[in-house]
């Protein structure tokens, strides 16, 4: 019994602005950002100076590191969360 190969293939993902949908209409997540050691070093160094970045600071840091402002923003959010969790534990 021969089956058609396209029956088992996933439907193509359709990009609609920033919203990505797979064939079933579910949102697809963007792949996880892998930061280089240089980027992590700069981000950690900046976090030690200040835990919160103003918009222009964020834009500048993102441009310097070749990241998007959203990637920098989320990295800082995650780092603050992790920092608070560690502080809570003592």
N, C-alpha and C positions, 0 to 999 in steps of 0.2 A: 504493500500500500504506500503510494507516494503522497507526501504532504507538501503543500506549497511553503517554501521557506519564509515568505513574508508573513505567514500566519503567526509565527513564533517571534517575529521581530517586534520590538517596542515601537509605538508610534513616535514620529519625530516631535521634539520639543518645539513649541512655538513661543517666540519672544514677543511680548507686547509691552513695549516700554521697558520698565524694570520688572514687570510681572512675567514670570516664565511659567508656562503651563505644559504639562505632559499631555498625552492623548486622553487621559481620563479626567482632565480638568483640575488635577491636583497641582499645587505650587511645587516647583522644583527649587531646592536650596542651592545657593551658590556654593562652589567647592570651597573648602576651608582654606584660609590664607596661610601660606607657609612663609614666615618671616625669615630673612637671612640673619646670620649671627650679627652682622653689622647693624642691621635695622633694629634688632632686639637690644643691642648694646646702647644705641642712641635713645631708644624708647625708655629703657630702664633708667638711663642717666637722667633723662628729662623728668621722669616720674619722681626721682629722688629730689629734684629741685622743687617740683610742684606736682600735686596730684590732679590738678585741674588746669586745662588749657583754655585760654580765650580763643575765640574764632580765628583771629589773625595768626596767633601762635600755632594753632592746629594746621592752618593752611600752609604756613611756612615749613613746619616740620614734615608734613606730608609731601610737599614738593621736594624738600631736601632728600627724603628717603625713598622717593619714587613710589609712594603709597597714595591711596585716595584718602580724603579727609574722613570718610566714613570708617575706613580701616583703622585710622589713628584713634578716632573717637571710641570705637568699640574696644580697641586694645586697652585704652585708658579705663573704660568702664569695667572691663574684666579684671584689670590689674587692681583697681580700687576695691572691687568686690573680694578678690582673693586676699588683698592686704587686710581688709576689715575682718575677714574670716580668721586669718592667722592671729591678728591682734586680740580677737575675742577668745581664742584658745589660750592666749597668754604666751 
